[in-house]
Amino acid sequence: MKRLFLTCFLLLVSVALWGQYAGVAKRSGTHIKLDGERLTPEQQVALLSDIGGVDYNEPWTRAAKLRNTGLGLTIGGSVVSVAGLATTFIGAVASAFGAAIGAAAGAIGGSIGGEEAAQQGAQQGAQQGANAGSPYITGGLVATFTGLAATVTGVTLLSVGGTRMRRITDTYNETNRESARLYFGPTASGVGLALQF
């Protein structure tokens, strides 16, 4: 009984392993790996030219361009967002320091004309100092939101292009995989299992 169980177990494991790794195509970036080895451009064109009687070279190229565009937008948008945030922070710091320095300078300059003139000078100095950083804040916020929009668009394109290429490799795997069959039935010496590739 143990032999029968062991034989059945080994047959089922071998069928599962064979079905999983026999002639499997996988996407690696914008390239194809067949059984773990990256295909040359010529081999990839040949593989894509006849998958179930359909030429997938043009859909693959479009999907690869979509993925590469998405990758560029994601990287570029992320860099622009970070730069925009840094510019916004620098502008906010400049406004805070400008307001403090402007208030102090206005108070000192206005102290010559009296207490009311000192307060008015401090308010004008603080306002002018605060306005010094506002162009940087505005520019930084515009850059940040532009970068975020580019990043979101890029991630979407990256995902769509990768999904389309994965579907092509899945189609290849489905159409080119031979099926394995396990038969159970009578034999010359009794009952047995037969694995047919």
Phi and psi in degrees as GROMACS dihedral restraints (atoms count N, CA, C in turn):
[ dihedral_restraints ]
;  ai    aj    ak    al  type     phi  dphi    fc
    3     4     5     6     1   -65.4    20    10
    4     5     6     7     1   -38.0    20    10
    6     7     8     9     1   -63.7    20    10
    7     8     9    10     1   -43.2    20    10
    9    10    11    12     1   -61.9    20    10
   10    11    12    13     1   -45.5    20    10
   12    13    14    15     1   -62.6    20    10
   13    14    15    16     1   -44.7    20    10
   15    16    17    18     1   -63.7    20    10
   16    17    18    19     1   -41.7    20    10
   18    19    20    21     1   -63.2    20    10
   19    20    21    22     1   -47.0    20    10
   21    22    23    24     1   -61.4    20    10
   22    23    24    25     1   -43.6    20    10
   24    25    26    27     1   -61.4    20    10
   25    26    27    28     1   -46.5    20    10
   27    28    29    30     1   -65.0    20    10
   28    29    30    31     1   -38.2    20    10
   30    31    32    33     1   -64.0    20    10
   31    32    33    34     1   -44.9    20    10
   33    34    35    36     1   -65.1    20    10
   34    35    36    37     1   -40.1    20    10
   36    37    38    39     1   -65.4    20    10
   37    38    39    40     1   -42.6    20    10
   39    40    41    42     1   -67.2    20    10
   40    41    42    43     1   -36.7    20    10
   42    43    44    45     1   -64.2    20    10
   43    44    45    46     1   -43.8    20    10
   45    46    47    48     1   -64.1    20    10
   46    47    48    49     1   -44.4    20    10
   48    49    50    51     1   -67.2    20    10
   49    50    51    52     1   -41.9    20    10
   51    52    53    54     1   -62.9    20    10
   52    53    54    55     1   -43.8    20    10
   54    55    56    57     1   -66.7    20    10
   55    56    57    58     1   -26.8    20    10
   57    58    59    60     1   -81.2    20    10
   58    59    60    61     1   -35.3    20    10
   60    61    62    63     1  -113.7    20    10
   61    62    63    64     1    -2.0    20    10
   63    64    65    66     1   -79.1    20    10
   64    65    66    67     1   109.8    20    10
   66    67    68    69     1    63.3    20    10
   67    68    69    70     1    40.7    20    10
   69    70    71    72     1   -87.1    20    10
   70    71    72    73     1   127.6    20    10
   72    73    74    75     1  -101.8    20    10
   73    74    75    76     1   134.4    20    10
   75    76    77    78     1  -133.3    20    10
   76    77    78    79     1   149.8    20    10
   78    79    80    81     1   -83.7    20    10
   79    80    81    82     1   134.6    20    10
   81    82    83    84     1  -130.2    20    10
   82    83    84    85     1    94.6    20    10
   84    85    86    87     1    70.1    20    10
   85    86    87    88     1  -121.5    20    10
   87    88    89    90     1  -106.5    20    10
   88    89    90    91     1    16.3    20    10
   90    91    92    93     1  -115.4    20    10
   91    92    93    94     1   170.0    20    10
   93    94    95    96     1  -116.4    20    10
   94    95    96    97     1   137.1    20    10
   96    97    98    99     1  -110.5    20    10
   97    98    99   100     1   130.5    20    10
   99   100   101   102     1  -113.9    20    10
  100   101   102   103     1   119.2    20    10
  102   103   104   105     1    54.6    20    10
  103   104   105   106     1    37.3    20    10
  105   106   107   108     1    87.0    20    10
  106   107   108   109     1    -7.0    20    10
  108   109   110   111     1  -108.7    20    10
  109   110   111   112     1   133.0    20    10
  111   112   113   114     1   -71.2    20    10
  112   113   114   115     1   131.9    20    10
  114   115   116   117     1   -79.1    20    10
  115   116   117   118     1   148.1    20    10
  117   118   119   120     1   -71.5    20    10
  118   119   120   121     1   162.3    20    10
  120   121   122   123     1   -55.9    20    10
  121   122   123   124     1   -37.1    20    10
  123   124   125   126     1   -67.9    20    10
  124   125   126   127     1   -42.5    20    10
  126   127   128   129     1   -65.3    20    10
  127   128   129   130     1   -37.0    20    10
  129   130   131   132     1   -66.4    20    10
  130   131   132   133     1   -42.0    20    10
  132   133   134   135     1   -62.4    20    10
  133   134   135   136     1   -42.5    20    10
  135   136   137   138     1   -64.6    20    10
  136   137   138   139     1   -41.1    20    10
  138   139   140   141     1   -64.8    20    10
  139   140   141   142     1   -43.9    20    10
  141   142   143   144     1   -74.2    20    10
  142   143   144   145     1   -18.4    20    10
  144   145   146   147     1   -73.0    20    10
  145   146   147   148     1   -19.4    20    10
  147   148   149   150     1  -146.5    20    10
  148   149   150   151     1    86.0    20    10
  150   151   152   153     1  -113.8    20    10
  151   152   153   154     1   102.0    20    10
  153   154   155   156     1    63.8    20    10
  154   155   156   157     1    30.8    20    10
  156   157   158   159     1    84.3    20    10
  157   158   159   160     1     6.4    20    10
  159   160   161   162     1  -117.6    20    10
  160   161   162   163     1   139.8    20    10
  162   163   164   165     1   -89.0    20    10
  163   164   165   166     1   116.4    20    10
  165   166   167   168     1  -104.1    20    10
  166   167   168   169     1    12.9    20    10
  168   169   170   171     1   -64.5    20    10
  169   170   171   172     1   -45.8    20    10
  171   172   173   174     1   -67.5    20    10
  172   173   174   175     1   -46.0    20    10
  174   175   176   177     1   -60.8    20    10
  175   176   177   178     1   -36.4    20    10
  177   178   179   180     1   -64.7    20    10
  178   179   180   181     1   -44.1    20    10
  180   181   182   183     1   -62.8    20    10
  181   182   183   184     1   -43.4    20    10
  183   184   185   186     1   -63.0    20    10
  184   185   186   187     1   -43.7    20    10
  186   187   188   189     1   -65.4    20    10
  187   188   189   190     1   -38.1    20    10
  189   190   191   192     1   -66.1    20    10
  190   191   192   193     1   -40.5    20    10
  192   193   194   195     1   -64.9    20    10
  193   194   195   196     1   -40.0    20    10
  195   196   197   198     1   -62.1    20    10
  196   197   198   199     1   -45.0    20    10
  198   199   200   201     1   -64.1    20    10
  199   200   201   202     1   -44.8    20    10
  201   202   203   204     1   -65.3    20    10
  202   203   204   205     1   -39.4    20    10
  204   205   206   207     1   -62.4    20    10
  205   206   207   208     1   -44.0    20    10
  207   208   209   210     1   -61.4    20    10
  208   209   210   211     1   -40.0    20    10
  210   211   212   213     1   -63.9    20    10
  211   212   213   214     1   -43.5    20    10
  213   214   215   216     1   -63.5    20    10
  214   215   216   217     1   -43.1    20    10
  216   217   218   219     1   -65.8    20    10
  217   218   219   220     1   -37.7    20    10
  219   220   221   222     1   -65.1    20    10
  220   221   222   223     1   -47.4    20    10
  222   223   224   225     1   -66.3    20    10
  223   224   225   226     1   -49.4    20    10
  225   226   227   228     1   -62.4    20    10
  226   227   228   229     1   -43.4    20    10
  228   229   230   231     1   -63.8    20    10
  229   230   231   232     1   -37.5    20    10
  231   232   233   234     1   -65.3    20    10
  232   233   234   235     1   -42.3    20    10
  234   235   236   237     1   -64.4    20    10
  235   236   237   238     1   -44.8    20    10
  237   238   239   240     1   -64.5    20    10
  238   239   240   241     1   -39.2    20    10
  240   241   242   243     1   -62.8    20    10
  241   242   243   244     1   -44.6    20    10
  243   244   245   246     1   -64.9    20    10
  244   245   246   247     1   -42.8    20    10
  246   247   248   249     1   -63.7    20    10
  247   248   249   250     1   -39.4    20    10
  249   250   251   252     1   -64.2    20    10
  250   251   252   253     1   -41.2    20    10
  252   253   254   255     1   -64.5    20    10
  253   254   255   256     1   -40.9    20    10
  255   256   257   258     1   -63.6    20    10
  256   257   258   259     1   -42.4    20    10
  258   259   260   261     1   -64.6    20    10
  259   260   261   262     1   -40.6    20    10
  261   262   263   264     1   -62.1    20    10
  262   263   264   265     1   -43.7    20    10
  264   265   266   267     1   -63.1    20    10
  265   266   267   268     1   -44.7    20    10
  267   268   269   270     1   -62.5    20    10
  268   269   270   271     1   -41.5    20    10
  270   271   272   273     1   -63.5    20    10
  271   272   273   274     1   -38.6    20    10
  273   274   275   276     1   -66.8    20    10
  274   275   276   277     1   -41.3    20    10
  276   277   278   279     1   -65.2    20    10
  277   278   279   280     1   -42.2    20    10
  279   280   281   282     1   -62.2    20    10
  280   281   282   283     1   -40.3    20    10
  282   283   284   285     1   -64.7    20    10
  283   284   285   286     1   -42.2    20    10
  285   286   287   288     1   -64.7    20    10
  286   287   288   289     1   -47.6    20    10
  288   289   290   291     1   -66.3    20    10
  289   290   291   292     1   -39.1    20    10
  291   292   293   294     1   -62.1    20    10
  292   293   294   295     1   -40.5    20    10
  294   295   296   297     1   -65.9    20    10
  295   296   297   298     1   -42.1    20    10
  297   298   299   300     1   -66.6    20    10
  298   299   300   301     1   -45.3    20    10
  300   301   302   303     1   -68.0    20    10
  301   302   303   304     1   -41.7    20    10
  303   304   305   306     1   -63.0    20    10
  304   305   306   307     1   -39.4    20    10
  306   307   308   309     1   -65.9    20    10
  307   308   309   310     1   -41.8    20    10
  309   310   311   312     1   -66.3    20    10
  310   311   312   313     1   -44.7    20    10
  312   313   314   315     1   -65.2    20    10
  313   314   315   316     1   -40.7    20    10
  315   316   317   318     1   -65.4    20    10
  316   317   318   319     1   -38.2    20    10
  318   319   320   321     1   -66.6    20    10
  319   320   321   322     1   -41.0    20    10
  321   322   323   324     1   -66.6    20    10
  322   323   324   325     1   -45.2    20    10
  324   325   326   327     1   -67.1    20    10
  325   326   327   328     1   -36.0    20    10
  327   328   329   330     1   -79.6    20    10
  328   329   330   331     1   -15.6    20    10
  330   331   332   333     1   -65.6    20    10
  331   332   333   334     1   -20.3    20    10
  333   334   335   336     1   -67.7    20    10
  334   335   336   337     1   -35.3    20    10
  336   337   338   339     1   -90.7    20    10
  337   338   339   340     1     1.1    20    10
  339   340   341   342     1   116.8    20    10
  340   341   342   343     1   178.4    20    10
  342   343   344   345     1   -67.7    20    10
  343   344   345   346     1   -41.5    20    10
  345   346   347   348     1   -65.6    20    10
  346   347   348   349     1   -39.8    20    10
  348   349   350   351     1   -67.0    20    10
  349   350   351   352     1   -34.2    20    10
  351   352   353   354     1   -66.8    20    10
  352   353   354   355     1   -42.4    20    10
  354   355   356   357     1   -65.3    20    10
  355   356   357   358     1   -42.2    20    10
  357   358   359   360     1   -66.2    20    10
  358   359   360   361     1   -41.4    20    10
  360   361   362   363     1   -64.3    20    10
  361   362   363   364     1   -37.9    20    10
  363   364   365   366     1   -66.7    20    10
  364   365   366   367     1   -41.1    20    10
  366   367   368   369     1   -65.4    20    10
  367   368   369   370     1   -43.4    20    10
  369   370   371   372     1   -66.7    20    10
  370   371   372   373     1   -41.0    20    10
  372   373   374   375     1   -64.1    20    10
  373   374   375   376     1   -41.5    20    10
  375   376   377   378     1   -64.5    20    10
  376   377   378   379     1   -42.2    20    10
  378   379   380   381     1   -63.1    20    10
  379   380   381   382     1   -45.9    20    10
  381   382   383   384     1   -66.1    20    10
  382   383   384   385     1   -39.7    20    10
  384   385   386   387     1   -65.5    20    10
  385   386   387   388     1   -39.7    20    10
  387   388   389   390     1   -66.6    20    10
  388   389   390   391     1   -35.7    20    10
  390   391   392   393     1   -71.3    20    10
  391   392   393   394     1   -16.3    20    10
  393   394   395   396     1   -62.5    20    10
  394   395   396   397     1   -34.9    20    10
  396   397   398   399     1   -93.4    20    10
  397   398   399   400     1    -6.9    20    10
  399   400   401   402     1   -62.8    20    10
  400   401   402   403     1   -35.4    20    10
  402   403   404   405     1   -63.5    20    10
  403   404   405   406     1   -34.3    20    10
  405   406   407   408     1   -69.8    20    10
  406   407   408   409     1   -39.6    20    10
  408   409   410   411     1   -64.2    20    10
  409   410   411   412     1   -46.6    20    10
  411   412   413   414     1   -62.3    20    10
  412   413   414   415     1   -48.1    20    10
  414   415   416   417     1   -62.3    20    10
  415   416   417   418     1   -39.5    20    10
  417   418   419   420     1   -65.4    20    10
  418   419   420   421     1   -41.1    20    10
  420   421   422   423     1   -66.7    20    10
  421   422   423   424     1   -39.8    20    10
  423   424   425   426     1   -61.7    20    10
  424   425   426   427     1   -45.6    20    10
  426   427   428   429     1   -63.4    20    10
  427   428   429   430     1   -40.9    20    10
  429   430   431   432     1   -61.7    20    10
  430   431   432   433     1   -48.8    20    10
  432   433   434   435     1   -70.7    20    10
  433   434   435   436     1   -33.4    20    10
  435   436   437   438     1   -64.7    20    10
  436   437   438   439     1   -43.9    20    10
  438   439   440   441     1   -63.3    20    10
  439   440   441   442     1   -40.6    20    10
  441   442   443   444     1   -64.0    20    10
  442   443   444   445     1   -40.4    20    10
  444   445   446   447     1   -64.2    20    10
  445   446   447   448     1   -41.7    20    10
  447   448   449   450     1   -65.3    20    10
  448   449   450   451     1   -38.6    20    10
  450   451   452   453     1   -65.7    20    10
  451   452   453   454     1   -44.8    20    10
  453   454   455   456     1   -63.1    20    10
  454   455   456   457     1   -43.5    20    10
  456   457   458   459     1   -63.0    20    10
  457   458   459   460     1   -42.8    20    10
  459   460   461   462     1   -63.6    20    10
  460   461   462   463     1   -42.7    20    10
  462   463   464   465     1   -63.4    20    10
  463   464   465   466     1   -39.4    20    10
  465   466   467   468     1   -63.3    20    10
  466   467   468   469     1   -48.5    20    10
  468   469   470   471     1   -63.5    20    10
  469   470   471   472     1   -39.6    20    10
  471   472   473   474     1   -60.0    20    10
  472   473   474   475     1   -44.0    20    10
  474   475   476   477     1   -67.8    20    10
  475   476   477   478     1   -44.0    20    10
  477   478   479   480     1   -64.7    20    10
  478   479   480   481     1   -46.4    20    10
  480   481   482   483     1   -62.4    20    10
  481   482   483   484     1   -43.2    20    10
  483   484   485   486     1   -64.7    20    10
  484   485   486   487     1   -39.1    20    10
  486   487   488   489     1   -65.2    20    10
  487   488   489   490     1   -41.1    20    10
  489   490   491   492     1   -64.3    20    10
  490   491   492   493     1   -41.3    20    10
  492   493   494   495     1   -67.4    20    10
  493   494   495   496     1   -38.4    20    10
  495   496   497   498     1   -63.8    20    10
  496   497   498   499     1   -37.6    20    10
  498   499   500   501     1   -64.2    20    10
  499   500   501   502     1   -36.8    20    10
  501   502   503   504     1   -64.9    20    10
  502   503   504   505     1   -44.9    20    10
  504   505   506   507     1   -67.2    20    10
  505   506   507   508     1   -34.2    20    10
  507   508   509   510     1   -64.5    20    10
  508   509   510   511     1   -39.5    20    10
  510   511   512   513     1   -62.8    20    10
  511   512   513   514     1   -42.0    20    10
  513   514   515   516     1   -60.3    20    10
  514   515   516   517     1   -47.0    20    10
  516   517   518   519     1   -62.4    20    10
  517   518   519   520     1   -38.7    20    10
  519   520   521   522     1   -70.8    20    10
  520   521   522   523     1   -38.8    20    10
  522   523   524   525     1   -83.2    20    10
  523   524   525   526     1   -24.4    20    10
  525   526   527   528     1  -107.0    20    10
  526   527   528   529     1     2.6    20    10
  528   529   530   531     1   -88.9    20    10
  529   530   531   532     1   126.7    20    10
  531   532   533   534     1   -76.2    20    10
  532   533   534   535     1   147.6    20    10
  534   535   536   537     1   -92.5    20    10
  535   536   537   538     1   145.4    20    10
  537   538   539   540     1  -105.7    20    10
  538   539   540   541     1   140.4    20    10
  540   541   542   543     1  -125.3    20    10
  541   542   543   544     1   138.6    20    10
  543   544   545   546     1  -112.2    20    10
  544   545   546   547     1   119.9    20    10
  546   547   548   549     1  -107.8    20    10
  547   548   549   550     1   143.3    20    10
  549   550   551   552     1  -125.7    20    10
  550   551   552   553     1   124.1    20    10
  552   553   554   555     1  -175.3    20    10
  553   554   555   556     1  -175.1    20    10
  555   556   557   558     1   -72.9    20    10
  556   557   558   559     1   144.4    20    10
  558   559   560   561     1  -129.2    20    10
  559   560   561   562     1  -179.5    20    10
  561   562   563   564     1   -65.1    20    10
  562   563   564   565     1   -28.0    20    10
  564   565   566   567     1  -107.5    20    10
  565   566   567   568     1    14.3    20    10
  567   568   569   570     1   135.5    20    10
  568   569   570   571     1  -134.5    20    10
  570   571   572   573     1  -108.4    20    10
  571   572   573   574     1   142.0    20    10
  573   574   575   576     1  -153.3    20    10
  574   575   576   577     1   174.1    20    10
  576   577   578   579     1  -110.9    20    10
  577   578   579   580     1   140.8    20    10
  579   580   581   582     1  -131.5    20    10
  580   581   582   583     1   131.8    20    10
  582   583   584   585     1  -106.8    20    10
  583   584   585   586     1   120.6    20    10
  585   586   587   588     1  -113.5    20    10
  586   587   588   589     1   125.3    20    10
